[in-house]
């Protein structure tokens, strides 16, 4: 009987500690991991589509990215995109810790905006393969 009581008390302590742990924000990880996975996946797919299109003598339609490629090469644009993705993730985390709905909206917007050049690039590649 005493063992059961102690076990119940330990279980309750564990729950209280995990609630306190979450409330403090310590070790809670990122706020929107599902959106971040899609955002990073699409950003990588955008870089791959860009590389393939450039390899087929295509051109970069993003003016800033085209300037970076012209002056620094493809490696420089990969670094630029990495910094941009990192900046968006940090902005989402900062905003989300202040206003959850706004942080989630910005993360979703990042996914939506990043999907546009990917869709355009994939359509261009499909059209090129049909010619």
C-alpha positions in Angstrom: 0.0 0.0 0.0 2.8 2.4 0.9 4.6 1.6 -2.4 1.6 2.5 -4.4 1.2 5.9 -2.6 4.8 6.7 -3.2 4.6 5.8 -6.8 1.5 8.0 -7.3 3.3 10.9 -5.6 6.4 10.5 -7.9 4.1 10.4 -10.9 2.5 13.7 -9.8 5.8 15.3 -9.2 7.0 14.3 -12.7 3.9 16.0 -14.2 4.3 19.1 -12.1 7.9 19.4 -13.2 7.2 18.9 -16.9 4.5 21.6 -16.7 6.9 23.9 -15.0 9.6 23.0 -17.5 7.3 23.8 -20.4 6.1 27.1 -18.9 9.6 28.3 -18.4 10.4 27.6 -22.0 13.6 25.8 -21.1 14.5 23.0 -23.5 11.1 23.3 -25.3 12.7 23.2 -28.8 11.3 25.2 -31.7 7.7 26.5 -31.9 6.6 25.3 -35.3 8.7 22.3 -36.3 6.2 21.0 -38.9 6.2 24.3 -40.8 10.0 24.7 -40.4 10.5 21.2 -42.0 8.4 22.3 -45.0 10.1 25.6 -45.2 13.6 24.2 -45.2 12.7 21.4 -47.6 11.3 23.9 -50.1 14.3 26.2 -49.7 16.6 23.2 -50.5 14.4 22.2 -53.4 14.6 25.8 -54.7 18.4 25.7 -54.6 18.4 22.3 -56.4 16.0 23.5 -59.1 18.1 26.6 -59.5 21.3 24.5 -60.0 19.6 22.3 -62.5 18.1 25.2 -64.5 21.5 27.0 -64.5 23.1 23.8 -65.6 20.7 23.7 -68.6 21.8 27.3 -69.5 18.7 28.8 -67.9 18.8 31.9 -65.8 17.9 33.0 -62.3 14.7 35.1 -62.3 15.2 36.6 -58.8 17.2 39.8 -59.5 19.1 39.8 -56.2 20.0 36.1 -56.5 21.0 36.6 -60.2 23.3 39.5 -59.1 24.8 37.3 -56.4 25.4 34.4 -58.8 27.0 36.8 -61.3 29.4 38.3 -58.8 30.0 35.4 -56.4 29.0 32.2 -58.2 26.4 29.6 -57.3 28.1 28.9 -53.9 27.5 32.5 -52.9 23.8 32.3 -53.6 23.6 29.1 -51.6 25.1 31.0 -48.6 22.7 33.9 -49.3 19.7 31.5 -49.2 21.0 29.8 -46.1 21.3 33.1 -44.3 17.8 34.1 -45.5 16.2 30.9 -44.3 18.0 31.2 -40.9 16.8 34.7 -40.6 13.2 33.8 -41.2 13.4 30.9 -38.7 14.8 33.3 -36.0 12.1 35.9 -36.8 9.4 33.2 -36.5 10.8 32.1 -33.1 11.1 35.6 -31.7 7.6 36.6 -33.0 6.0 33.3 -31.9 7.3 33.6 -28.3 5.6 37.0 -28.1 2.5 36.3 -30.2 2.0 32.7 -31.2 -0.5 33.4 -34.0 1.8 35.9 -35.6 4.8 33.6 -35.5 2.8 30.7 -36.9 1.4 33.1 -39.7 4.9 34.2 -40.7 6.2 30.6 -40.7 3.2 29.6 -42.9 3.8 32.6 -45.1 7.4 31.5 -45.5 6.3 28.1 -46.7 3.8 29.6 -49.1 6.3 32.2 -50.6 9.0 29.6 -50.9 6.7 27.2 -52.7 6.2 29.7 -55.6 9.7 29.6 -57.1 9.8 25.8 -56.5 6.6 25.3 -58.5 7.8 27.6 -61.3 11.1 25.9 -61.5 9.6 22.4 -61.6 7.2 23.5 -64.3 10.1 24.9 -66.3 12.0 21.7 -65.9 9.0 19.6 -67.0 8.5 21.8 -70.0 12.2 21.6 -70.9 12.1 17.8 -70.7 9.1 17.7 -73.1 10.8 19.7 -75.8 
